[in-house]
Amino acid sequence: MTAPTKSTELRATRDLLIRNLTHVVKLPDACIEPLVCALLAGGHILVEGIPGIGKTLLARTLSACIDGSFRRIQFTNDLMPSDVIGTSVWQQDSGSFTFVPGPLFANLVLADEINRTSPRTLSCLLEAMENGRVSIDGREEELGRPFTVLATRNPTEFHGTFPIPEAALDRFLVRIELDYPTPDFELALYTGSDAEARLAEVTPVMSPEDLLALQAETAKVHVREPVAEYALRVVQATRNHPDVQLGASPRAALAWLKVARARALLDERDFILPDDLKAVAMCTLTHRIFMQRGDDAAPLLREILRNTPVPL
């Protein structure tokens, strides 16, 4: 029997991960690919949607697939930074302080309803997302590896919420919007087994070490100059449009390329195609483009992608 190749193992891992996710949560295809790509790219994920459509269940399923540590933080307006990071506790026996880690010290952290917390607590989360470490008592503590934050936001509620600044949104590699399931999906949900029972059937797809290895492979995917020039033309078009207040920044473009690298790897390629960029543009760029009137940036971005010449 022929030994399995690396591409064969990657394909099997990808298929099993998608099968586990869709077994527990009825996700549309448009949400699955950005989720898996963000995981392989080592980025953070923002999931928006009304209550009751499976955002928390999605995070728990993803954690079960990775076989890593999982913690949930329910963000409220009275949540303190120490509730997220942890705190130093005085130990009378040793006569010294001992750091007790908070829920942020996990491989996958569910930050539930991040728009309900104060800017001070949100800034602690952003520091962790940006640097993979937190500051406490004048020193830095390293977080787990891998470290992924899956944050949720309910876009329809405003009472008791805080606006999320542009810099905070920029920390999320991808944004996924969940809506009501299709009638077929919803009917299957009503007639199928309980969600908790389906979650209990999920078996780990990879270890945290396996995920770190895949993230290292993703970083090796090449970006050829014509493809990089195509990405540059698209982001420049967002900056020069009269209806745009803030266009896509260089960091947004780098995030876009990062997700495209993961898509190329999942397609068993070591180079990016323009099709990779076009496929992940909406989930990577729309939350980083801010319109003059506060409109959704998706129609404008689709127009730019249609009008920007693609390199052959």
Secondary structure as UniProt FT lines:
FT   HELIX           6..24
FT   HELIX           29..41
FT   STRAND          45..48
FT   TURN            51..52
FT   HELIX           55..66
FT   STRAND          70..74
FT   TURN            77..78
FT   HELIX           81..85
FT   STRAND          86..91
FT   TURN            92..95
FT   STRAND          96..101
FT   TURN            103..104
FT   STRAND          108..112
FT   HELIX           114..116
FT   HELIX           119..131
FT   STRAND          133..136
FT   TURN            137..138
FT   STRAND          139..142
FT   STRAND          148..153
FT   TURN            155..156
FT   TURN            159..160
FT   HELIX           166..169
FT   TURN            170..171
FT   STRAND          174..177
FT   HELIX           183..191
FT   HELIX           195..200
FT   HELIX           208..219
FT   HELIX           225..240
FT   TURN            242..243
FT   STRAND          244..246
FT   HELIX           250..266
FT   TURN            267..268
FT   HELIX           274..285
FT   HELIX           286..288
FT   STRAND          290..291
FT   TURN            292..293
FT   HELIX           298..307
//
